[in-house]
């Protein structure tokens, strides 16, 4: 019977942990560089879509 390669499994766990840490650091840096505006109850997306058209409606075609 073959022996389990514990070094391979350990290395895979280390790589996964490193990948998660890098992703967390990237998100943290991204959040630091692009701070979100203060939440005053209105989303920026809803402000753009607050015209007379519903959010899912297609723009009127110019003829």
Sine and cosine of phi, psi and omega as CSV:
sin_phi,cos_phi,sin_psi,cos_psi,sin_omega,cos_omega
0.00,0.00,0.64,-0.77,-0.04,-1.00
-0.97,0.24,0.55,-0.83,0.03,-1.00
-0.99,0.11,0.54,-0.84,0.06,-1.00
-0.95,0.31,0.70,-0.72,0.00,-1.00
-1.00,0.03,1.00,0.05,-0.06,-1.00
-0.92,0.40,-0.53,0.85,0.01,-1.00
-0.90,0.44,-0.62,0.78,0.03,-1.00
-0.90,0.44,-0.73,0.68,0.00,-1.00
-0.88,0.48,-0.67,0.74,0.02,-1.00
-0.89,0.46,-0.69,0.72,-0.01,-1.00
-0.89,0.45,-0.64,0.77,0.02,-1.00
-0.90,0.44,-0.65,0.76,0.04,-1.00
-0.90,0.44,-0.67,0.75,0.02,-1.00
-0.89,0.45,-0.67,0.75,0.01,-1.00
-0.91,0.42,-0.65,0.76,0.03,-1.00
-0.91,0.43,-0.67,0.74,0.02,-1.00
-0.90,0.44,-0.66,0.75,0.01,-1.00
-0.91,0.42,-0.66,0.75,0.01,-1.00
-0.89,0.46,-0.69,0.73,0.02,-1.00
-0.91,0.42,-0.65,0.76,0.00,-1.00
-0.91,0.42,-0.66,0.75,0.02,-1.00
-0.91,0.42,-0.65,0.76,0.02,-1.00
-0.90,0.44,-0.66,0.75,0.02,-1.00
-0.90,0.43,-0.69,0.73,0.01,-1.00
-0.90,0.43,-0.62,0.78,0.02,-1.00
-0.90,0.43,-0.70,0.72,0.01,-1.00
-0.90,0.43,-0.64,0.77,0.00,-1.00
-0.90,0.44,-0.71,0.71,0.02,-1.00
-0.90,0.43,-0.66,0.75,0.02,-1.00
-0.89,0.45,-0.67,0.74,0.02,-1.00
-0.91,0.40,-0.58,0.82,0.01,-1.00
-0.93,0.36,-0.65,0.76,-0.03,-1.00
-0.97,0.23,-0.46,0.89,-0.03,-1.00
-0.81,-0.58,0.96,0.28,-0.03,-1.00
-0.91,0.41,0.60,-0.80,0.02,-1.00
-0.97,0.25,0.57,-0.82,0.06,-1.00
-0.92,0.40,0.39,-0.92,0.00,-1.00
-0.86,0.51,0.68,-0.73,-0.03,-1.00
-0.99,0.17,0.97,-0.25,-0.01,-1.00
-0.97,-0.25,0.28,0.96,0.04,-1.00
0.99,-0.13,-0.22,0.98,0.01,-1.00
-0.88,-0.48,0.78,-0.62,0.04,-1.00
-0.99,0.14,0.46,-0.89,0.03,-1.00
-0.92,0.40,-0.59,0.81,0.00,-1.00
-0.91,0.40,-0.65,0.76,-0.02,-1.00
-0.94,0.35,-0.46,0.89,0.03,-1.00
-0.93,0.37,-0.61,0.79,0.02,-1.00
-0.94,0.33,-0.62,0.79,-0.07,-1.00
-1.00,0.05,0.07,1.00,-0.07,-1.00
-0.99,0.13,0.18,0.98,0.10,-0.99
-0.90,0.44,-0.22,-0.97,-0.04,-1.00
-0.97,0.25,-0.15,0.99,-0.02,-1.00
-1.00,-0.08,0.57,-0.82,0.12,-0.99
-0.93,0.36,0.33,-0.94,-0.10,-1.00
-0.87,0.49,-0.57,0.82,-0.06,-1.00
-1.00,0.01,-0.07,1.00,-0.07,-1.00
-0.97,0.24,0.57,-0.82,0.05,-1.00
-0.98,0.17,0.52,-0.85,0.02,-1.00
-0.91,0.42,0.49,-0.87,-0.01,-1.00
-0.92,0.39,0.69,-0.73,0.00,-1.00
-0.99,0.17,0.74,-0.68,0.02,-1.00
-0.99,0.11,0.79,-0.61,-0.01,-1.00
-0.95,-0.32,0.00,0.00,0.00,0.00
